[in-house]
Amino acid sequence: MIKFDRFVLKNGLRLLVYQDKSTPLVSVNTLYNVGAVNEDENRTGFAHLFEHLMFGGSVNIPEFDAVLQRAGGENNAFTSNDITNYYITIPLQNIETAFYLESDRMLELAFSQKSLDVQKNVVSEEFRQRYLNQPYGDVSLHLRPLAYKVHPYKWSTIGKEISHITDASMQEVKDFFYNHYAPNNAILVVAGNVEPENILKLTEKWFGNILRRNVRNKEIPIEPQQTQKRELILERDVTADAIYMAYHMSERLSDDYFASDLISDLLSNGKSSMFNKNLIKGDKLFSQLDAYIQGAVFPGLFMINGKLYPETDFKFAETKIKEQLNKIIRGKFSNRDLQKVKNRAISAMLFARIHHLNIAMELAYFEALGKAEMINEIETKYQQVTHEKIVEVANKIFRDNNLSCIYYKSKNKKND
């Protein structure tokens, strides 16, 4: 049982404190309830841009990293379609440095043209290197808009196209900051050998005077139910053909989510998984084949992707994958196999919680979802998934009219 204290400042900032007396370090995690879903469709990639801009200097601190490093701290951040998360690990005696840094960039960024230009170039280069110039890198740029027609999950966190970032004006950047990066749109979690009341005093000292802002999160449209299979053929200069299959699945707060996660493990987690045993080692159709779910807040995607051996035809490969999915649909798996993937999922979760930073991030995420107390419900949620529940969810997901599929053809392969 993970116990924590919750406080809410007058400006709306939510503070969670988790006490871990076993460590000399402390983690300070700041989650902003803003991701790619909050962007304008004609100006995408802004949440990810801000992941970089928030390290480019704030109103009173020109060099974020330099100050932190002198205090013996480390930091990083990540952006998803749903949230942006910043985290610092620092020796307990220097904790106030973390509060100083995080509060200053919540108060206001420096907004210099130089910093903006630098970060635009960094993000643009990342777009090119990771999505345009890397083998198979552009899959998400095509698969998301194939699977989603209305919901803003139809673009990646990097954005739809580079020009959305390169053409962004200073005023557009400022507007995005003041609309989203605010105490009343943030969750601060402090984890370590700390006293909750002392952390509350520090939080009020450094964050209490930051004014609430008029957070304008747009209404997120509901994705209509898909009614027919969608296909796209891409031909690229890659070493092998690849197949990418995306099925719509439940939202994060649904009990179906946990069943979906376990289904993905039954299919591809470990040497005894169905894909590995039957299609990689057995029939030798794929050099690699994976199933996984996107941890999306709104209804997400159940993903299957694999690289084909030269002798494997796309349609045959897809048929063989669906044979394995049909085994799940028909309940052709043992309760022992189900318990095995349950144990593996729970063990991975508990192992990650050895580090207080991971607990801090989990608490922030579940608080953003609705209540941080959900962190203590996850193990039970997995254990409660039955054989019948797996079959029920598989029947919902694995339908052809719920499938979007990309056939990623290699120019180097000689096709008959």
KEFIKE-832951 format. One record per residue (C-alpha): residue in three letters; chain; x, y, z. Coordinates in Angstrom, 2 decimals, m for minus. Example, Ala and Ser with C-alpha at 12.3 -4.5 7.8 and 13.67 -1.06 7.14 Angstrom:
BEGIN
REC   rest   kette        c1        c2        c3
REC    ALA       A     12.30     m4.50      7.80
REC    SER       A     13.67     m1.06      7.14
% end
This chain:
BEGIN
REC   rest   kette        c1        c2        c3
REC    MET       A      0.00      0.00      0.00
REC    ILE       A      1.45      3.33     m1.08
REC    LYS       A      0.49      6.07      1.36
REC    PHE       A      0.77      9.75      0.55
REC    ASP       A     m0.51     13.16      1.60
REC    ARG       A     m2.50     15.49     m0.64
REC    PHE       A     m2.72     19.28     m0.44
REC    VAL       A     m4.25     21.88     m2.74
REC    LEU       A     m2.91     25.45     m2.82
REC    LYS       A     m5.20     28.44     m3.25
REC    ASN       A     m3.98     28.87     m6.83
REC    GLY       A     m5.15     25.34     m7.67
REC    LEU       A     m1.78     23.56     m7.62
REC    ARG       A     m2.19     19.99     m6.37
REC    LEU       A      0.62     18.70     m4.16
REC    LEU       A      1.19     15.02     m3.30
REC    VAL       A      3.90     13.96     m0.86
REC    TYR       A      5.21     10.40     m0.60
REC    GLN       A      7.56      9.67      2.27
REC    ASP       A     10.39      7.19      1.66
REC    LYS       A     12.88      7.15      4.53
REC    SER       A     15.26      4.74      2.80
REC    THR       A     16.87      7.22      0.40
REC    PRO       A     19.10     10.30      0.67
REC    LEU       A     17.65     11.58     m2.60
REC    VAL       A     14.35     13.26     m3.31
REC    SER       A     12.30     13.32     m6.51
REC    VAL       A     10.33     16.38     m7.55
REC    ASN       A      7.88     15.56    m10.34
REC    THR       A      5.75     18.16    m12.10
REC    LEU       A      2.99     16.99    m14.40
REC    TYR       A      1.13     19.44    m16.64
REC    ASN       A     m2.22     18.34    m17.96
REC    VAL       A     m1.32     19.20    m21.54
REC    GLY       A     m0.31     16.99    m24.43
REC    ALA       A     m0.72     16.73    m28.16
REC    VAL       A     m4.51     16.36    m27.76
REC    ASN       A     m4.66     20.00    m26.62
REC    GLU       A     m3.06     21.39    m29.76
REC    ASP       A     m4.60     23.15    m32.73
REC    GLU       A     m4.64     20.78    m35.70
REC    ASN       A     m2.89     23.46    m37.74
REC    ARG       A     m0.19     24.02    m35.10
REC    THR       A      0.79     20.58    m33.86
REC    GLY       A      3.93     19.60    m31.96
REC    PHE       A      3.64     22.47    m29.47
REC    ALA       A      3.49     20.31    m26.32
REC    HIS       A      6.66     18.55    m27.42
REC    LEU       A      8.28     21.88    m28.32
REC    PHE       A      7.58     23.08    m24.80
REC    GLU       A      9.24     19.99    m23.36
REC    HIS       A     12.39     21.57    m24.81
REC    LEU       A     11.55     25.24    m24.23
REC    MET       A     11.03     24.68    m20.51
REC    PHE       A     14.77     23.97    m20.26
REC    GLY       A     15.71     27.02    m22.36
REC    GLY       A     15.59     29.61    m19.61
REC    SER       A     12.88     31.10    m17.40
REC    VAL       A     12.25     34.64    m16.24
REC    ASN       A     14.90     34.59    m13.48
REC    ILE       A     17.05     31.60    m14.47
REC    PRO       A     18.88     31.76    m17.81
REC    GLU       A     20.39     28.25    m17.53
REC    PHE       A     18.21     25.60    m15.90
REC    ASP       A     20.64     22.69    m16.15
REC    ALA       A     23.66     24.61    m14.89
REC    VAL       A     21.93     25.55    m11.62
REC    LEU       A     20.65     22.01    m11.10
REC    GLN       A     23.99     20.35    m11.79
REC    ARG       A     25.75     22.56     m9.26
REC    ALA       A     23.27     21.25     m6.69
REC    GLY       A     24.02     17.63     m7.64
REC    GLY       A     20.69     17.09     m9.38
REC    GLU       A     19.55     15.36    m12.53
REC    ASN       A     16.45     15.99    m14.61
REC    ASN       A     14.52     15.02    m17.69
REC    ALA       A     11.05     15.19    m19.21
REC    PHE       A      8.68     13.43    m21.57
REC    THR       A      5.62     14.37    m23.58
REC    SER       A      2.74     12.12    m24.57
REC    ASN       A     m0.48     12.75    m26.41
REC    ASP       A     m2.12     13.32    m23.01
REC    ILE       A      0.39     14.87    m20.59
REC    THR       A      3.79     16.55    m20.21
REC    ASN       A      5.96     15.44    m17.29
REC    TYR       A      9.12     17.01    m15.84
REC    TYR       A     11.17     15.37    m13.12
REC    ILE       A     14.18     16.16    m10.96
REC    THR       A     16.21     13.91     m8.66
REC    ILE       A     18.36     15.79     m6.19
REC    PRO       A     20.08     15.30     m2.79
REC    LEU       A     17.64     16.03      0.01
REC    GLN       A     19.72     18.87      1.43
REC    ASN       A     19.41     20.74     m1.89
REC    ILE       A     15.70     20.20     m2.41
REC    GLU       A     14.93     23.91     m2.37
REC    THR       A     16.93     24.30     m5.59
REC    ALA       A     14.41     22.05     m7.33
REC    PHE       A     11.52     24.16     m6.02
REC    TYR       A     13.29     27.33     m7.16
REC    LEU       A     13.80     25.97    m10.65
REC    GLU       A     10.36     24.42    m11.17
REC    SER       A      8.44     27.39     m9.79
REC    ASP       A     10.35     29.90    m11.92
REC    ARG       A      9.54     28.16    m15.19
REC    MET       A      5.92     27.77    m14.13
REC    LEU       A      5.84     31.50    m13.39
REC    GLU       A      7.13     32.54    m16.81
REC    LEU       A      9.64     31.50    m19.43
REC    ALA       A     12.29     33.89    m20.73
REC    PHE       A     10.64     33.85    m24.18
REC    SER       A     13.75     35.01    m25.99
REC    GLN       A     13.81     34.72    m29.75
REC    LYS       A     17.21     33.05    m29.51
REC    SER       A     15.91     30.28    m27.23
REC    LEU       A     12.85     29.76    m29.41
REC    ASP       A     14.95     29.52    m32.57
REC    VAL       A     17.36     27.08    m30.94
REC    GLN       A     14.58     24.78    m29.73
REC    LYS       A     12.74     24.99    m33.06
REC    ASN       A     15.90     23.73    m34.74
REC    VAL       A     16.35     20.97    m32.16
REC    VAL       A     12.77     19.73    m32.61
REC    SER       A     12.93     20.01    m36.40
REC    GLU       A     16.13     17.97    m36.47
REC    GLU       A     14.54     15.37    m34.16
REC    PHE       A     11.57     15.18    m36.56
REC    ARG       A     13.90     14.53    m39.48
REC    GLN       A     16.20     12.06    m37.72
REC    ARG       A     13.62      9.99    m35.86
REC    TYR       A     10.62     10.14    m38.17
REC    LEU       A     11.76     10.94    m41.72
REC    ASN       A     15.30      9.60    m42.05
REC    GLN       A     15.11      6.51    m39.84
REC    PRO       A     13.96      3.17    m41.27
REC    TYR       A     10.26      2.64    m40.48
REC    GLY       A     10.31      5.95    m38.59
REC    ASP       A      7.40      7.51    m40.45
REC    VAL       A      4.92      4.74    m39.56
REC    SER       A      3.14      6.71    m36.83
REC    LEU       A      2.84      9.72    m39.14
REC    HIS       A      0.68      7.54    m41.41
REC    LEU       A     m0.90      5.01    m39.04
REC    ARG       A     m2.44      7.52    m36.64
REC    PRO       A     m4.40      9.44    m39.31
REC    LEU       A     m5.40      6.10    m40.83
REC    ALA       A     m6.88      4.89    m37.53
REC    TYR       A     m8.28      8.22    m36.27
REC    LYS       A    m10.41     10.57    m38.34
REC    VAL       A    m11.70     12.99    m35.68
REC    HIS       A     m9.86     12.53    m32.39
REC    PRO       A     m6.56     14.46    m31.95
REC    TYR       A     m4.75     11.17    m31.46
REC    LYS       A     m4.56     11.31    m35.24
REC    TRP       A     m1.21     13.10    m34.94
REC    SER       A      1.94     12.15    m33.02
REC    THR       A      3.47     14.22    m30.24
REC    ILE       A      6.19     15.31    m32.67
REC    GLY       A      3.44     16.93    m34.77
REC    LYS       A      1.95     16.43    m38.21
REC    GLU       A      4.66     18.28    m40.12
REC    ILE       A      7.84     20.24    m39.44
REC    SER       A      6.37     23.53    m40.71
REC    HIS       A      3.96     23.67    m37.76
REC    ILE       A      6.99     24.25    m35.54
REC    THR       A      9.28     26.21    m37.87
REC    ASP       A      6.49     28.68    m38.73
REC    ALA       A      5.32     29.16    m35.13
REC    SER       A      5.40     32.77    m33.98
REC    MET       A      6.50     34.03    m30.58
REC    GLN       A      2.94     35.11    m29.84
REC    GLU       A      1.57     31.63    m30.61
REC    VAL       A      4.17     30.13    m28.30
REC    LYS       A      3.34     32.57    m25.50
REC    ASP       A     m0.38     31.90    m25.90
REC    PHE       A      0.17     28.15    m25.60
REC    PHE       A      2.22     28.64    m22.44
REC    TYR       A     m0.27     30.88    m20.66
REC    ASN       A     m3.18     28.65    m21.71
REC    HIS       A     m1.69     25.45    m20.27
REC    TYR       A      1.34     25.88    m18.01
REC    ALA       A     m0.35     27.04    m14.85
REC    PRO       A     m0.58     25.99    m11.20
REC    ASN       A     m4.24     25.10    m11.69
REC    ASN       A     m3.26     22.77    m14.54
REC    ALA       A     m0.37     21.07    m12.75
REC    ILE       A      0.32     18.32    m10.22
REC    LEU       A      3.47     18.46     m8.07
REC    VAL       A      4.66     15.25     m6.43
REC    VAL       A      7.56     15.13     m3.98
REC    ALA       A      8.92     11.72     m2.99
REC    GLY       A     11.76     10.92     m0.59
REC    ASN       A     12.76     11.19      3.04
REC    VAL       A     10.64     14.30      3.58
REC    GLU       A      8.04     15.53      6.03
REC    PRO       A      4.73     16.43      4.35
REC    GLU       A      4.20     19.63      6.34
REC    ASN       A      7.68     20.88      5.49
REC    ILE       A      7.10     20.18      1.81
REC    LEU       A      3.79     22.05      1.98
REC    LYS       A      5.60     25.09      3.42
REC    LEU       A      8.21     24.95      0.66
REC    THR       A      5.51     24.63     m1.97
REC    GLU       A      3.59     27.61     m0.63
REC    LYS       A      6.83     29.62     m0.46
REC    TRP       A      7.86     28.96     m4.06
REC    PHE       A      4.57     28.30     m5.88
REC    GLY       A      1.94     30.01     m3.74
REC    ASN       A      2.29     33.46     m5.35
REC    ILE       A      1.94     32.20     m8.94
REC    LEU       A     m1.47     33.31    m10.10
REC    ARG       A     m4.12     30.98    m11.46
REC    ARG       A     m4.51     31.20    m15.23
REC    ASN       A     m7.44     30.85    m17.55
REC    VAL       A     m6.65     27.33    m18.75
REC    ARG       A     m8.42     26.79    m22.05
REC    ASN       A     m8.42     23.09    m22.84
REC    LYS       A    m10.42     22.46    m25.97
REC    GLU       A    m13.23     19.93    m26.00
REC    ILE       A    m11.92     16.59    m27.23
REC    PRO       A    m14.15     15.09    m29.94
REC    ILE       A    m15.24     11.46    m29.72
REC    GLU       A    m13.85      9.21    m32.44
REC    PRO       A    m16.71      7.57    m34.40
REC    GLN       A    m16.75      3.80    m34.39
REC    GLN       A    m14.79      2.39    m37.31
REC    THR       A    m17.02      0.46    m39.71
REC    GLN       A    m14.60     m1.06    m42.21
REC    LYS       A    m11.00     m2.16    m42.49
REC    ARG       A     m8.56      0.56    m43.59
REC    GLU       A     m5.39     m0.23    m45.52
REC    LEU       A     m2.37      1.73    m46.68
REC    ILE       A      0.65      0.56    m48.69
REC    LEU       A      3.94      2.39    m48.16
REC    GLU       A      7.05      1.65    m50.19
REC    ARG       A     10.33      2.68    m48.59
REC    ASP       A     14.06      2.05    m48.76
REC    VAL       A     14.17     m0.42    m45.86
REC    THR       A     15.73     m3.83    m45.42
REC    ALA       A     12.57     m5.90    m44.94
REC    ASP       A      8.81     m5.77    m45.40
REC    ALA       A      6.89     m4.93    m42.26
REC    ILE       A      3.25     m5.06    m41.23
REC    TYR       A      1.57     m2.67    m38.79
REC    MET       A     m1.89     m3.51    m37.47
REC    ALA       A     m3.87     m1.18    m35.19
REC    TYR       A     m7.16     m2.12    m33.52
REC    HIS       A     m9.21      0.38    m31.53
REC    MET       A     m9.44     m0.50    m27.83
REC    SER       A    m10.78      0.96    m24.59
REC    GLU       A     m9.82      4.09    m22.67
REC    ARG       A     m7.35      3.97    m19.76
REC    LEU       A     m9.96      3.94    m16.97
REC    SER       A    m11.91      0.99    m18.37
REC    ASP       A    m11.53     m2.49    m16.87
REC    ASP       A    m11.11     m3.65    m20.48
REC    TYR       A     m7.74     m1.87    m20.46
REC    PHE       A     m6.18     m4.41    m18.10
REC    ALA       A     m7.51     m7.33    m20.10
REC    SER       A     m6.10     m5.75    m23.28
REC    ASP       A     m2.70     m5.39    m21.65
REC    LEU       A     m2.69     m9.06    m20.64
REC    ILE       A     m3.79    m10.10    m24.14
REC    SER       A     m0.76     m8.30    m25.58
REC    ASP       A      1.45    m10.23    m23.15
REC    LEU       A     m0.16    m13.56    m24.03
REC    LEU       A      0.65    m12.82    m27.65
REC    SER       A      4.20    m11.53    m27.47
REC    ASN       A      5.75    m11.23    m24.01
REC    GLY       A      8.43    m13.85    m23.51
REC    LYS       A      9.75    m17.00    m25.15
REC    SER       A      6.55    m18.96    m24.46
REC    SER       A      4.27    m16.29    m25.97
REC    MET       A      2.02    m17.28    m28.86
REC    PHE       A      3.74    m15.12    m31.46
REC    ASN       A      7.23    m16.25    m30.51
REC    LYS       A      6.38    m19.93    m30.18
REC    ASN       A      4.20    m20.23    m33.30
REC    LEU       A      5.18    m17.55    m35.81
REC    ILE       A      8.81    m16.65    m35.05
REC    LYS       A     10.36    m19.90    m33.80
REC    GLY       A      7.67    m22.20    m35.21
REC    ASP       A      6.61    m21.20    m38.72
REC    LYS       A      9.58    m18.80    m39.09
REC    LEU       A      7.47    m16.17    m40.85
REC    PHE       A      8.74    m13.16    m38.93
REC    SER       A     12.13    m12.03    m37.69
REC    GLN       A     10.33     m9.92    m35.09
REC    LEU       A      6.66     m9.69    m34.08
REC    ASP       A      5.25     m7.68    m31.17
REC    ALA       A      1.90     m6.83    m29.64
REC    TYR       A      1.43     m3.94    m27.24
REC    ILE       A     m1.09     m1.33    m26.17
REC    GLN       A     m0.80      2.43    m26.15
REC    GLY       A     m1.27      3.71    m22.61
REC    ALA       A     m3.70      6.36    m23.81
REC    VAL       A     m6.19      8.21    m21.60
REC    PHE       A     m8.85      8.22    m24.31
REC    PRO       A     m9.69      5.09    m26.36
REC    GLY       A     m6.36      3.98    m27.76
REC    LEU       A     m4.88      1.41    m30.09
REC    PHE       A     m3.92     m2.23    m29.70
REC    MET       A     m0.82     m2.50    m31.86
REC    ILE       A      0.72     m5.46    m33.64
REC    ASN       A      3.79     m5.01    m35.78
REC    GLY       A      6.32     m7.35    m37.28
REC    LYS       A      9.14     m7.62    m39.78
REC    LEU       A      8.67    m10.33    m42.38
REC    TYR       A     11.22    m12.75    m43.76
REC    PRO       A     11.74    m12.27    m47.53
REC    GLU       A      9.72    m15.39    m48.33
REC    THR       A      6.68    m14.23    m46.33
REC    ASP       A      3.81    m12.63    m48.23
REC    PHE       A      1.85     m9.79    m46.59
REC    LYS       A     m1.56    m11.42    m46.83
REC    PHE       A     m0.26    m14.76    m45.61
REC    ALA       A      1.50    m13.03    m42.70
REC    GLU       A     m1.70    m11.19    m41.76
REC    THR       A     m3.70    m14.41    m41.94
REC    LYS       A     m1.27    m16.19    m39.64
REC    ILE       A     m1.39    m13.34    m37.12
REC    LYS       A     m5.19    m13.48    m37.14
REC    GLU       A     m5.05    m17.23    m36.49
REC    GLN       A     m3.31    m16.45    m33.22
REC    LEU       A     m5.82    m13.70    m32.41
REC    ASN       A     m8.65    m16.16    m33.06
REC    LYS       A     m7.16    m18.49    m30.47
REC    ILE       A     m7.61    m15.73    m27.91
REC    ILE       A    m11.13    m15.03    m29.21
REC    ARG       A    m12.04    m18.73    m28.79
REC    GLY       A    m10.41    m18.95    m25.36
REC    LYS       A     m7.69    m21.35    m26.55
REC    PHE       A     m5.23    m20.43    m23.81
REC    SER       A     m4.80    m21.90    m20.36
REC    ASN       A     m5.51    m20.31    m16.99
REC    ARG       A     m1.88    m21.11    m16.20
REC    ASP       A     m0.75    m18.96    m19.15
REC    LEU       A     m3.06    m16.17    m18.00
REC    GLN       A     m1.73    m16.29    m14.44
REC    LYS       A      1.81    m16.26    m15.78
REC    VAL       A      1.29    m12.97    m17.66
REC    LYS       A     m0.55    m11.53    m14.66
REC    ASN       A      2.42    m12.33    m12.43
REC    ARG       A      4.82    m10.84    m14.96
REC    ALA       A      2.84     m7.60    m15.27
REC    ILE       A      2.48     m7.20    m11.51
REC    SER       A      6.16     m8.05    m10.88
REC    ALA       A      7.31     m5.45    m13.41
REC    MET       A      5.09     m2.83    m11.79
REC    LEU       A      6.30     m3.61     m8.26
REC    PHE       A      9.94     m3.74     m9.36
REC    ALA       A      9.63     m0.28    m10.93
REC    ARG       A      8.28      1.04     m7.65
REC    ILE       A     11.55      0.28     m5.89
REC    HIS       A     12.62      3.75     m7.05
REC    HIS       A     10.74      6.64     m5.50
REC    LEU       A     10.89      8.61     m8.77
REC    ASN       A      8.71      6.01    m10.47
REC    ILE       A      6.23      6.21     m7.61
REC    ALA       A      6.19     10.00     m7.94
REC    MET       A      5.44      9.75    m11.66
REC    GLU       A      2.71      7.16    m11.11
REC    LEU       A      1.06      9.24     m8.41
REC    ALA       A      1.06     12.30    m10.67
REC    TYR       A     m0.39     10.33    m13.58
REC    PHE       A     m3.21      8.74    m11.59
REC    GLU       A     m4.02     12.08     m9.98
REC    ALA       A     m4.32     13.52    m13.50
REC    LEU       A     m6.65     10.65    m14.39
REC    GLY       A     m8.89     11.41    m11.45
REC    LYS       A     m7.40     10.25     m8.16
REC    ALA       A     m3.92      9.20     m7.12
REC    GLU       A     m5.40      6.46     m4.92
REC    MET       A     m5.78      4.35     m8.06
REC    ILE       A     m2.08      3.51     m7.72
REC    ASN       A     m3.11      1.00     m5.04
REC    GLU       A     m5.81     m0.60     m7.18
REC    ILE       A     m3.72     m1.69    m10.16
REC    GLU       A     m2.55     m5.05     m8.81
REC    THR       A     m6.13     m6.01     m7.97
REC    LYS       A     m7.33     m4.87    m11.40
REC    TYR       A     m4.89     m7.28    m13.06
REC    GLN       A     m5.70    m10.15    m10.70
REC    GLN       A     m9.44     m9.73    m11.32
REC    VAL       A     m9.13    m10.32    m15.06
REC    THR       A    m10.69    m13.69    m15.79
REC    HIS       A    m10.40    m16.10    m18.69
REC    GLU       A    m13.92    m15.04    m19.72
REC    LYS       A    m12.98    m11.35    m19.58
REC    ILE       A    m10.03    m11.94    m21.92
REC    VAL       A    m12.33    m13.65    m24.42
REC    GLU       A    m14.93    m10.88    m24.14
REC    VAL       A    m12.39     m8.11    m24.77
REC    ALA       A    m10.67    m10.01    m27.60
REC    ASN       A    m14.04    m10.34    m29.35
REC    LYS       A    m14.56     m6.59    m29.04
REC    ILE       A    m11.13     m5.66    m30.37
REC    PHE       A    m10.11     m8.17    m33.01
REC    ARG       A    m12.65     m7.43    m35.73
REC    ASP       A    m11.71     m6.64    m39.32
REC    ASN       A    m13.94     m3.56    m39.36
REC    ASN       A    m11.96     m2.30    m36.34
REC    LEU       A     m8.57     m2.71    m38.03
REC    SER       A     m6.25     m0.20    m39.69
REC    CYS       A     m3.30     m1.83    m41.42
REC    ILE       A     m0.12     m0.56    m43.08
REC    TYR       A      1.82     m2.80    m45.44
REC    TYR       A      5.33     m1.37    m45.37
REC    LYS       A      7.05     m2.62    m48.52
REC    SER       A     10.79     m2.77    m48.98
REC    LYS       A     12.09     m1.33    m52.26
REC    ASN       A     15.01     m3.72    m51.88
REC    LYS       A     12.82     m6.82    m51.95
REC    LYS       A     12.25     m8.49    m55.30
REC    ASN       A      8.49     m8.96    m55.52
REC    ASP       A      7.01    m11.52    m57.87
% end
